[in-house]
Amino acid sequence: MTKSLRFASVFLPLLLVLPHFTFANFDFNANCLNAYKSVFELKLGNARAYVSTEKKQHPNNSIIPLLENYIDYFTLITSGSKSEFDKLKGNKSIRLDKISDDEKNSPYYLYAQAEINLQWALIRARFGEYFNSAMEIRKANSMLQENAKKFPAFLLNNKGLGLINTVLGNLPDGVLKTTLSTFGIKGNMQSGLAMLDKLADGLPKSSYEPFYEEVVFYYAYVLTDVAHSSSAYAKTMKYTNRIADTSLLKSYLQSYVCIKTAHNDEAITILAKRPEGGVYQSFPYLDYLEGIAHLNKLDLAASGYFNRFLTNNKGANYIKDANLHLAWISLLKGDKTGYSTLATKALNTGFTYNEKDKQAQNEAAAPAPPVDLLRARLLFDGGYLSKAGQLLEDKKASDYASDKDKTEFNYRTGRIYDDLGKDDQALNYYQAAVNSGRNLKYYFASNAALQMGKVYEKKGNKTKAKEAFNTAISMKNHEYENSIESQAKAGIKRLGS
């Protein structure tokens, strides 16, 4: 019997008789559970069909607007389309109106409204609508806190509260943080991570088991991209292991964390085996990830994946970055004209909503990188430390002409030594990168200071760690400034007084 059938035969009959899944017109019945499960396998067409059936059978079920919002949310996550976002965002108020007229004594009453607000907040932030995102986070946070007081045994409250606490606890300076601070809303990253960890461990043994995949989806995201946790890979692989292999979302989560944590060959295997077919939502970003993974091992056939992404992508993100990677492939082939053409394309196409595209814009505008530094960078990102080190072992900073390249050489060499566990050598190169690059617009010096802080923290030298983290924070107007600063501030917070 397949995992999906076991789910249906074991859990659905149980859930249909559990009192906390059915309140007034909030009925998480078989249709709704099937729709919800289909969403988290990225079978959005199936999810729409189940919702359509539920509308005919129980048109007043207030779980329907929530499920419709999940479908819109994952449609926008997988497409990244600004035009679809503009078309779909009007659905939010209609759905909230339907739910707000229902039974206020159900734990789903505030929960469903909070979820809809939170989902739109996360999507709006992707498209730069930070003020509206902050207002929706505020509403979601207030509703979930009230719901937790009214229904303390309703475990799903902690899913949204854990996510909000984690994200707000490590939020960089900007409109979102300023607006939320005005209303006295601050997060606690460690508290949020603890909530999500407890849910990921506990849900499979509870009646809330069907919501497990959603918890893991958010937990993997915050571990990898918000907390930059050293346990991101181990925990993501552990918690996604029990998700069925028919889930395309599982392939995404696993391959993404593998690429972000230098488990490159594993990412390539996962992406090659991902489920395919018309039943799944189109997800061009996975082609982009596959291109990244192949180029990290200097496989120049990666161009096919980037080109497929650019052909099929209807979204606003990663266009600049994909073109920059294609430019790098030309450079690695010795085609400087091709590099210039594609670097210009990276400059003139796409958008800068996310950090990767902002970085690609900066790099495309800068002089072409030395090929040996580019190769070392890619190999390092893939976790091929020995090969990366061999490329630079006979080099020194003075071999490079520009301050940018000198700083990058020191930074890259420091990162390689760091990951090889050679702390003293890493610290020497990091310090050299800080010295030569602290006034440049590139991220090398600031991130070198951040990594120095982490090395000193690991060695138990709090004074030096704080000094390095503060050095990272003091550098302004460089690439990845928000991300580096938020990580440095989190490091200072970890060290305490």
C-alpha positions in Angstrom: 0.0 0.0 0.0 1.4 3.4 -0.9 2.0 6.1 1.6 -0.8 8.2 0.2 -3.3 5.3 0.5 -2.0 4.6 4.1 -2.7 8.3 4.9 -6.2 8.0 3.5 -7.1 4.7 5.2 -5.6 5.5 8.6 -6.0 9.2 9.1 -9.1 10.3 7.2 -11.5 8.1 9.1 -10.0 9.3 12.4 -10.1 12.9 11.5 -13.7 12.8 10.4 -14.8 11.9 14.0 -12.4 14.2 15.9 -14.4 17.1 17.4 -11.7 19.7 16.8 -11.7 19.3 13.1 -15.4 20.2 12.7 -16.8 23.4 14.1 -20.0 25.0 12.9 -19.2 25.7 9.2 -15.4 25.0 9.6 -15.4 21.4 8.5 -12.0 19.9 7.5 -13.7 16.9 6.0 -12.4 14.3 3.4 -12.7 16.7 0.4 -10.8 19.5 2.3 -8.1 17.2 3.6 -7.5 15.8 0.1 -7.4 19.3 -1.3 -4.9 20.4 1.4 -2.7 17.3 0.9 -2.7 18.0 -2.9 -1.6 21.6 -2.3 1.5 20.3 -0.4 2.4 17.9 -3.1 2.1 20.8 -5.6 -0.8 19.1 -7.4 -2.8 22.3 -7.5 -5.1 21.1 -10.3 -6.2 18.2 -8.0 -6.6 20.6 -5.1 -8.9 22.9 -7.2 -11.0 19.8 -8.2 -11.5 18.8 -4.5 -12.4 22.3 -3.6 -14.9 22.5 -6.4 -16.5 19.3 -5.2 -16.7 20.6 -1.6 -18.4 23.8 -2.9 -21.1 21.8 -4.5 -21.6 19.5 -1.5 -21.1 22.0 1.4 -21.1 25.5 -0.1 -21.1 27.2 3.4 -18.0 25.4 4.6 -15.7 28.2 5.7 -12.6 26.0 5.2 -13.1 26.6 1.5 -11.8 30.2 1.4 -8.7 29.1 3.3 -8.0 26.3 0.9 -8.5 28.6 -2.1 -6.0 30.9 -0.5 -3.5 28.1 -0.2 -3.9 27.4 -3.9 -3.3 31.1 -4.8 -0.3 31.2 -2.4 1.5 28.2 -4.0 0.5 29.3 -7.5 2.4 32.5 -6.8 5.3 30.8 -5.1 5.8 28.4 -8.0 5.3 31.0 -10.8 6.8 34.1 -9.1 4.6 36.1 -11.5 4.0 39.7 -10.7 1.0 39.9 -13.1 -0.6 36.9 -11.4 0.1 38.5 -8.0 -1.7 41.7 -9.1 -4.6 39.6 -10.4 -5.0 37.3 -7.4 -4.4 39.6 -4.5 -8.0 41.0 -4.7 -9.2 37.5 -3.5 -7.9 38.2 0.0 -10.7 40.5 1.2 -13.5 38.4 -0.4 -12.3 35.3 1.5 -11.9 37.1 4.8 -15.4 38.5 4.5 -16.8 35.0 4.0 -15.0 33.7 7.1 -15.7 36.7 9.3 -19.5 36.0 9.1 -19.1 32.5 10.5 -19.0 30.9 14.0 -16.7 32.9 16.3 -16.4 30.0 18.8 -14.5 27.8 16.5 -10.6 27.7 16.8 -10.6 27.9 13.0 -12.4 31.3 13.0 -9.3 33.4 13.9 -6.8 30.8 12.7 -8.1 30.8 9.1 -8.2 34.6 8.9 -4.6 34.8 10.4 -3.4 32.2 7.9 -4.8 34.2 4.9 -3.2 37.4 6.2 0.1 35.7 6.8 0.2 34.1 3.4 -0.4 37.4 1.6 2.2 39.1 3.9 4.8 36.6 2.8 3.9 37.0 -0.9 3.8 40.8 -0.7 7.3 40.9 0.7 8.5 39.1 -2.4 7.2 41.9 -4.5 8.4 44.8 -2.4 5.0 45.7 -0.8 6.6 45.9 2.6 4.1 48.3 4.3 1.1 46.2 3.4 3.0 43.0 4.4 3.7 44.5 7.8 0.0 45.3 8.3 -0.9 41.8 7.5 1.7 40.3 9.8 0.4 42.5 12.6 -3.2 41.3 12.0 -2.0 37.6 11.8 0.1 37.9 14.9 -2.8 39.5 16.9 -5.3 36.9 15.8 -3.1 34.0 16.5 -2.2 35.3 20.0 -5.9 35.8 20.8 -6.7 32.3 19.4 -3.9 30.8 21.5 -5.5 32.3 24.6 -9.0 31.1 23.7 -7.9 27.6 22.5 -4.5 26.7 24.1 -4.8 23.1 23.0 -5.1 24.1 19.3 -1.6 23.3 18.2 -1.8 24.9 14.8 -1.6 28.4 16.4 2.1 27.7 17.0 2.8 27.2 13.3 2.1 30.8 12.4 3.4 32.2 15.7 6.6 30.2 15.3 7.1 31.6 11.8 6.3 35.2 12.8 8.6 35.0 15.8 11.5 33.6 13.8 11.3 35.9 10.8 10.7 39.1 13.0 13.4 38.0 15.4 16.0 38.3 12.6 14.5 41.0 10.4 16.9 43.4 8.8 16.4 47.2 9.1 13.9 48.5 6.6 10.2 49.4 6.1 8.9 46.1 7.4 10.9 46.2 10.6 10.2 49.9 11.2 6.5 49.6 10.7 6.1 46.6 12.9 8.3 48.2 15.6 5.9 51.2 15.6 3.2 48.8 16.8 5.5 47.2 19.3 5.7 43.9 17.4 9.1 42.2 17.8 10.0 38.6 17.3 12.2 36.2 19.1 14.1 33.9 16.7 15.0 31.2 19.3 11.5 31.1 20.6 10.1 30.8 17.1 12.5 28.0 16.1 11.6 26.1 19.3 7.9 26.3 18.5 8.4 25.0 15.0 10.8 22.3 16.1 8.4 21.1 18.7 5.6 21.0 16.1 7.7 19.1 13.6 8.5 16.5 16.3 5.1 16.3 17.8 2.6 16.5 14.9 3.1 13.0 13.6 2.1 11.6 17.0 -1.0 13.8 17.2 -4.4 14.2 15.5 -2.9 17.2 13.6 -0.6 15.0 11.5 -2.1 16.1 8.2 -0.6 19.6 8.8 2.9 18.2 9.2 4.1 19.0 5.7 3.2 22.7 6.1 5.1 22.9 9.3 8.2 21.3 7.7 7.8 23.7 4.7 8.1 26.7 7.0 10.6 25.2 9.3 13.0 24.3 6.5 12.7 27.8 5.2 13.5 29.6 8.4 16.3 27.2 9.3 18.0 27.8 5.9 17.2 31.4 5.0 16.4 33.2 8.2 18.4 31.6 11.0 21.2 30.3 8.7 21.4 27.4 11.1 24.2 24.9 11.0 21.5 22.2 11.5 19.4 23.3 8.5 20.6 20.4 6.3 20.3 17.7 9.0 16.9 18.8 10.2 15.4 19.4 6.8 16.4 16.0 5.5 15.2 14.4 8.7 11.8 16.0 8.7 11.2 15.7 5.0 12.1 12.0 5.0 8.6 10.9 6.0 7.0 13.0 3.3 5.9 10.9 0.3 8.2 10.9 -2.7 5.2 11.9 -4.8 5.5 15.4 -3.3 7.2 17.9 -5.6 7.4 20.2 -2.6 9.6 17.6 -0.9 12.0 17.6 -3.9 12.1 21.4 -3.7 12.8 21.6 0.0 15.5 18.9 -0.1 17.3 20.2 -3.2 17.2 23.8 -2.0 18.7 23.1 1.4 21.3 20.8 -0.2 22.5 23.5 -2.5 22.5 26.1 0.2 24.6 23.9 2.5 27.1 22.6 -0.1 25.6 19.0 -0.5 25.7 19.5 -4.2 25.8 16.0 -5.6 22.9 15.1 -3.4 20.9 18.1 -4.8 21.6 16.9 -8.4 20.4 13.4 -7.6 17.2 14.7 -5.9 16.4 17.1 -8.8 17.0 14.4 -11.4 14.5 12.1 -9.6 11.8 14.7 -8.9 8.3 13.7 -9.8 7.0 14.9 -13.1 3.8 15.0 -15.1 0.8 17.2 -15.9 -0.6 16.7 -12.5 2.1 18.9 -10.9 2.2 22.6 -10.9 4.8 24.1 -13.3 7.8 25.1 -11.2 10.5 26.5 -13.5 12.6 27.6 -10.5 13.7 23.9 -10.1 15.4 24.2 -13.5 17.3 27.2 -12.2 18.3 25.2 -9.1 19.4 22.3 -11.3 21.6 24.8 -13.3 23.1 26.1 -10.1 24.0 22.6 -8.9 25.6 21.5 -12.1 27.6 24.7 -12.5 28.9 24.4 -8.9 30.8 21.3 -10.1 31.9 23.2 -13.2 29.6 21.2 -15.5 29.1 23.7 -18.3 26.1 21.8 -19.6 24.4 23.7 -16.8 23.5 26.3 -19.5 20.7 24.0 -20.7 19.0 24.3 -17.3 19.3 28.0 -17.1 18.0 28.5 -20.6 15.0 26.2 -19.9 14.3 28.3 -16.8 14.4 31.5 -18.8 12.2 30.0 -21.5 9.5 28.7 -19.1 9.7 31.3 -16.3 6.8 33.7 -16.1 8.0 35.2 -12.9 9.9 38.3 -11.9 12.8 36.7 -10.0 16.1 35.1 -10.9 16.1 36.4 -14.4 19.2 38.5 -13.8 20.9 35.8 -11.9 20.3 33.1 -14.5 21.7 35.4 -17.2 24.8 36.1 -15.1 25.4 32.4 -14.6 25.1 32.0 -18.4 27.7 34.8 -18.7 30.0 32.9 -16.4 29.7 29.8 -18.5 30.8 31.8 -21.5 33.8 33.1 -19.5 34.7 29.6 -18.3 34.7 28.6 -22.0 37.0 31.4 -22.8 34.3 33.3 -24.7 34.8 36.9 -23.5 32.4 38.4 -26.1 29.7 36.0 -25.1 30.3 37.0 -21.5 29.9 40.7 -22.2 26.7 40.0 -24.2 25.1 38.0 -21.4 26.3 40.3 -18.6 24.7 43.2 -20.5 21.5 41.0 -20.7 21.7 40.5 -16.9 21.9 44.3 -16.5 19.0 45.1 -18.8 16.4 42.3 -18.1 14.6 41.2 -15.1 13.9 42.9 -11.7 15.7 43.4 -8.4 13.0 42.3 -5.9 15.3 39.8 -4.3 18.9 39.8 -3.1 20.2 37.3 -5.7 19.1 39.6 -8.5 20.4 42.7 -6.8 23.7 40.9 -6.5 23.6 39.8 -10.1 23.0 43.4 -11.2 26.1 44.5 -9.3 28.3 41.8 -10.6 27.2 42.2 -14.2 28.1 45.9 -13.9 31.5 45.2 -12.5 34.6 44.0 -14.5 34.6 40.2 -15.3 36.0 38.2 -12.5 39.3 36.3 -12.9 38.6 32.8 -14.0 40.5 31.1 -11.2 38.5 33.0 -8.6 35.2 32.2 -10.4 36.1 28.5 -10.5 37.1 28.5 -6.8 33.9 30.3 -5.9 31.7 27.8 -7.7 33.5 24.8 -6.3 33.4 26.2 -2.8 29.6 26.8 -3.1 29.2 23.1 -4.1 31.3 21.9 -1.2 34.2 20.7 -3.3 36.7 22.3 -0.9 39.9 20.4 -1.9 39.4 21.3 -5.5 38.7 24.9 -4.7 41.7 25.1 -2.5 44.0 23.6 -5.1 43.1 26.4 -7.5 44.3 29.1 -5.2 47.1 27.4 -3.2 49.9 28.8 -5.3 48.3 32.3 -5.5 48.6 35.4 -3.4 46.6 38.7 -3.2 49.4 40.6 -5.0 48.8 38.4 -8.1 45.6 40.4 -8.7 45.5 43.9 -10.1 42.3 45.4 -8.6 41.4 45.9 -4.9 38.2 44.0 -5.6 40.1 41.0 -6.8 42.6 41.1 -4.0 39.8 41.3 -1.5 37.9 38.5 -3.1 41.0 36.3 -3.2 41.5 36.8 0.6 37.8 36.2 1.3 37.6 33.0 -0.9 40.7 31.6 0.6 39.5 32.4 4.1 36.2 30.6 3.4 38.0 27.5 2.2 40.2 27.3 5.2 37.2 28.0 7.5 35.2 25.1 6.1 38.3 22.8 6.2 38.5 23.6 10.0 41.8 25.5 9.7 40.7 28.4 11.9 43.9 30.3 12.3 44.6 30.4 8.6 41.0 31.4 7.9 41.1 34.3 10.4 44.3 35.6 8.8 42.7 35.7 5.3 39.4 37.1 6.7 41.3 39.9 8.4 43.2 40.7 5.2 39.9 40.8 3.3 38.5 43.3 5.9 41.6 45.4 5.7 41.6 45.7 1.9 37.9 45.8 1.2 36.1 47.6 4.1 35.5 50.7 1.9 34.4 48.8 -1.3 30.8 48.2 -2.3 31.3 44.5 -2.5 30.2 42.1 0.2 33.6 40.3 0.6 34.9 42.4 3.6 31.7 42.6 5.5 31.0 38.9 5.1 34.6 38.1 6.1 34.0 40.0 9.3 30.8 38.1 9.9 32.6 34.8 9.4 35.4 35.9 11.7 32.8 36.5 14.4 31.5 32.9 13.9 34.9 31.4 14.1 35.7 33.3 17.3 32.3 32.4 18.7 33.1 28.7 18.0 36.5 29.1 19.7 34.8 30.7 22.8 36.4 34.1 22.4 33.4 36.3 23.1 35.3 39.6 23.0 36.8 39.0 19.6 33.6 37.5 18.3 31.6 40.7 19.2 34.3 42.9 17.8 34.1 41.0 14.5 30.3 41.1 14.4 30.3 44.8 15.1 32.9 45.3 12.3 30.5 43.6 9.9 27.6 45.8 11.0 29.7 49.0 10.7 30.3 48.5 7.0 27.5 50.1 4.9 26.4 50.4 1.3 27.6 47.0 0.2 26.0 43.9 -1.4 23.9 41.7 0.9 24.0 44.4 3.6 20.7 43.5 5.2 21.4 39.8 5.3 24.9 40.2 6.7 23.9 42.8 9.3 20.9 40.7 10.5 23.2 37.7 10.9 25.8 39.7 12.8 23.2 41.2 15.1 21.9 37.7 15.8 25.5 36.6 16.6 25.8 39.4 19.2 22.5 38.4 20.7 23.6 34.8 21.0 26.7 35.9 22.8 24.8 37.8 25.4 26.4 40.2 27.9 
